[in-house]
Amino acid sequence: MTAKDRRSVGDDVLEDLDAAIRAGTIGTVAPVTRTYSTPTKLGHAMIEGAGNTIARQKASIERLEAERSAGFVVLRLDPTRIRASEFANRHERSLEPMDPAFIALKDDIARRGQLDPIRVRPLAGSADFDYEIVYGHRRHGVAVALNAEVEGGFRVLALLDASAADAREHVLKMHSENFARSDLSPYEYGQMYASWLGAGCFGTQGEIASAVGLDQSVISTYLRIATLPGPVLAAFGDPRGIALRWARELGAALKADEPKVLAAADEIALRAVPRDAQAVLRELVAAATPRREARAARTETVKVRGKTLYTMGQRGNGLVLKFGSLVDKSLAAAAGDELKEHLTRWLTKRVKP
């Protein structure tokens, strides 16, 4: 029997005795004085430890909530509840299931898991989506594809970024992530900068240049590629293949003869065979290159009795000889042999070896 049990039995006995005394069946006894043991050293430690644990849990919860608001907590989210940003800077081809880079990324994530989280911002008032992508559209596309293929679904790792509610903050974080990875083509950068201007996030190319740390001329070059005429972009098939350094050549060709360049672009776009980007560039530039007008030949016609014997013309470094109707084919062949022999002797004496 434990000490607690013994105290309980003793209390019961004392209460029975007290009742007997009140009934007059036994003498008086002293009132019951109940005593309880004070907490032991171990008890104090347990109470103190529980308090510390509660305090630590509270601090941890507060810290996690703060980090969650600041975007430092990685969440595992349903990718179908996340929508693309209106400022998405990926060309649609980069999200196609057959795009080589998409396939490689999907295979890597399926094999090793998602190592780099995407970044999202919370949405309010949307029945279909809970979050919007700040950056990581291709990783999100892979997660959506895997979610449909993997048993039990696939959850995408995401950083919650409440601070990206401001549009300018949003687009700059997207730019910073992609620029650090050198992960976008010149065309995609141009499209991105154009969307910033169109949405009013920035008023001028100069403001964009200052915000992203690039020279304004570089921003302008990206924009020139993104705003090339539709037929020119279609000629390349995949505009992501257009190099930044080609912007000047294409711009000059369009300025020189835009109708011819667009006509050549339409013809190239109709070809079913895969197109090499550099070959397309050469064709478009060549279409606008003015053909050199052939300089008029200095000609002399020799006649006999009013009929042409031959006409000789000189054009640049060339010589053209045409026999008239008086000279038949056999005579023309003999004259050619004689002329060749004479010309060889004549030039040999005068040309320095």
Rosetta blueprint (number, residue, H / E / L):
1 M L
2 T L
3 A H
4 K H
5 D H
6 R H
7 R H
8 S H
9 V H
10 G H
11 D H
12 D H
13 V H
14 L H
15 E H
16 D H
17 L H
18 D H
19 A H
20 A H
21 I H
22 R H
23 A L
24 G L
25 T L
26 I L
27 G L
28 T L
29 V L
30 A L
31 P L
32 V L
33 T L
34 R L
35 T L
36 Y L
37 S L
38 T L
39 P L
40 T L
41 K H
42 L H
43 G H
44 H H
45 A H
46 M H
47 I H
48 E H
49 G H
50 A H
51 G H
52 N H
53 T H
54 I H
55 A H
56 R H
57 Q H
58 K H
59 A H
60 S H
61 I H
62 E H
63 R H
64 L H
65 E H
66 A H
67 E H
68 R H
69 S H
70 A H
71 G L
72 F L
73 V L
74 V E
75 L E
76 R E
77 L E
78 D L
79 P H
80 T H
81 R H
82 I E
83 R E
84 A L
85 S L
86 E L
87 F L
88 A L
89 N L
90 R L
91 H L
92 E H
93 R H
94 S H
95 L H
96 E L
97 P L
98 M L
99 D L
100 P H
101 A H
102 F H
103 I H
104 A H
105 L H
106 K H
107 D H
108 D H
109 I H
110 A H
111 R H
112 R H
113 G L
114 Q L
115 L L
116 D L
117 P L
118 I E
119 R E
120 V E
121 R E
122 P E
123 L L
124 A L
125 G L
126 S L
127 A L
128 D L
129 F L
130 D L
131 Y E
132 E E
133 I E
134 V E
135 Y E
136 G L
137 H H
138 R H
139 R H
140 H H
141 G H
142 V H
143 A H
144 V H
145 A H
146 L H
147 N H
148 A H
149 E H
150 V L
151 E L
152 G L
153 G L
154 F L
155 R L
156 V E
157 L E
158 A E
159 L E
160 L E
161 D L
162 A H
163 S H
164 A H
165 A H
166 D L
167 A H
168 R H
169 E H
170 H H
171 V H
172 L H
173 K H
174 M H
175 H H
176 S H
177 E H
178 N H
179 F H
180 A H
181 R H
182 S L
183 D L
184 L L
185 S L
186 P H
187 Y H
188 E H
189 Y H
190 G H
191 Q H
192 M H
193 Y H
194 A H
195 S H
196 W H
197 L H
198 G H
199 A H
200 G L
201 C L
202 F L
203 G L
204 T L
205 Q H
206 G H
207 E H
208 I H
209 A H
210 S H
211 A H
212 V H
213 G L
214 L L
215 D L
216 Q H
217 S H
218 V H
219 I H
220 S H
221 T H
222 Y H
223 L H
224 R H
225 I H
226 A H
227 T L
228 L L
229 P L
230 G H
231 P H
232 V H
233 L H
234 A H
235 A H
236 F H
237 G L
238 D L
239 P H
240 R H
241 G H
242 I L
243 A L
244 L H
245 R H
246 W H
247 A H
248 R H
249 E H
250 L H
251 G H
252 A H
253 A H
254 L H
255 K H
256 A H
257 D H
258 E H
259 P H
260 K H
261 V H
262 L H
263 A H
264 A H
265 A H
266 D H
267 E H
268 I H
269 A H
270 L L
271 R L
272 A L
273 V L
274 P L
275 R L
276 D L
277 A H
278 Q H
279 A H
280 V H
281 L H
282 R H
283 E H
284 L H
285 V H
286 A H
287 A H
288 A H
289 T L
290 P L
291 R L
292 R L
293 E L
294 A L
295 R L
296 A L
297 A L
298 R E
299 T E
300 E E
301 T E
302 V E
303 K E
304 V E
305 R L
306 G L
307 K E
308 T E
309 L E
310 Y E
311 T E
312 M E
313 G E
314 Q E
315 R E
316 G L
317 N L
318 G E
319 L E
320 V E
321 L E
322 K E
323 F E
324 G L
325 S L
326 L L
327 V L
328 D L
329 K H
330 S H
331 L H
332 A H
333 A H
334 A H
335 A H
336 G H
337 D H
338 E H
339 L H
340 K H
341 E H
342 H H
343 L H
344 T H
345 R H
346 W H
347 L H
348 T H
349 K H
350 R H
351 V L
352 K L
353 P L
